């Protein structure tokens, strides 16, 4: 029963995200609205983490299983993708390196800022 209650909470948040998407004509996926809404509810304390933690953990455990069909469909379409495989791999590698570099720089900036604030106290 606990899982059903928690799943209904997540379904309600997803439904609210669908309504937001319908009301706001922005080119943003519904899942992003849902993530932002869930983040705000958790951050403000309106929704305690314990209210959805068990179903969230279950979904995280099931995630690899849910991604298998997408991986299989990619492999079956490899013939069609083969012509653009090199540019896609290069863009994927460049994008990954860029994200890693920006994340590292942002982390260093936050650490420096915290050290500076701590030394002033």
C-alpha positions in Angstrom: 0.0 0.0 0.0 2.9 2.3 0.8 4.2 1.9 -2.8 0.8 2.7 -4.3 0.5 5.9 -2.2 4.0 7.0 -3.2 3.4 6.2 -6.9 0.1 8.2 -6.8 2.1 11.2 -5.4 4.5 11.0 -8.3 1.6 10.5 -10.8 0.0 13.7 -9.4 3.2 15.6 -9.9 3.4 14.3 -13.4 -0.2 15.3 -14.1 0.5 18.8 -12.7 3.5 19.0 -15.1 1.2 18.0 -18.0 -1.1 20.9 -17.0 1.8 23.3 -16.8 3.0 22.2 -20.2 -0.5 22.8 -21.6 -0.7 26.3 -20.0 2.8 27.5 -20.9 3.5 27.4 -24.6 7.3 26.9 -24.1 9.3 24.3 -26.0 10.2 22.5 -22.7 9.5 18.8 -22.2 6.9 17.8 -19.7 9.5 15.7 -17.8 11.6 18.9 -17.1 8.5 20.6 -15.7 7.9 17.6 -13.5 11.5 17.5 -12.3 11.4 21.2 -11.5 8.1 20.8 -9.7 9.3 17.8 -7.7 12.5 19.7 -6.8 10.6 22.7 -5.6 8.2 20.6 -3.5 11.2 18.7 -1.9 13.3 21.9 -1.4 10.4 23.8 0.3 9.5 20.9 2.5 6.0 20.7 1.2 6.8 17.1 0.2 9.1 15.3 2.6 11.5 12.9 0.9 10.2 10.0 2.9 6.9 10.4 1.1 8.4 9.2 -2.2 11.7 7.7 -1.3 10.8 4.0 -1.6 9.2 4.3 -5.0 12.0 6.5 -6.1 14.6 3.9 -5.1 12.5 1.2 -6.9 12.4 3.2 -10.1 16.2 3.8 -9.9 16.7 0.1 -9.5 14.5 -0.6 -12.6 16.1 2.1 -14.7 18.7 -0.1 -16.4 15.9 -2.6 -17.3 13.8 0.3 -18.8 16.7 1.5 -20.9 17.4 -1.9 -22.6 14.7 -1.5 -25.3 16.2 1.9 -26.4 19.7 0.3 -26.6 18.4 -2.7 -28.6 16.6 -0.4 -31.0 19.8 1.6 -31.5 21.7 -1.6 -32.3 19.0 -2.7 -34.8 19.1 0.6 -36.6 22.9 0.6 -36.8 22.9 0.2 -40.6 20.9 3.4 -41.0 23.1 5.3 -38.5 26.4 4.0 -39.8 26.8 6.9 -42.3 26.7 9.4 -39.5 28.3 7.3 -36.8 31.7 9.1 -36.8 30.2 12.7 -36.5 27.9 11.4 -33.8 30.7 9.8 -31.8 32.9 13.0 -32.2 30.0 15.2 -31.0 29.3 12.8 -28.1 32.9 12.8 -27.0 33.3 16.5 -27.4 30.0 17.1 -25.5 31.1 14.8 -22.7 34.5 16.4 -22.4 32.9 19.9 -22.3 30.4 18.9 -19.6 33.2 17.3 -17.5 35.4 20.4 -17.9 32.6 22.8 -17.0 31.5 20.7 -14.0 35.1 20.6 -12.8 35.4 24.4 -13.1 32.1 25.0 -11.4 33.0 22.7 -8.6 36.4 24.4 -8.1 34.7 27.8 -8.0 32.2 26.6 -5.4 35.0 25.1 -3.3 37.1 28.3 -3.5 34.1 30.4 -2.6 33.3 28.3 0.5 36.9 28.3 1.6 36.9 32.1 1.2 33.7 32.5 3.2 35.0 30.1 5.9 38.2 32.0 6.3 36.4 35.3 6.8 34.3 33.9 9.6 
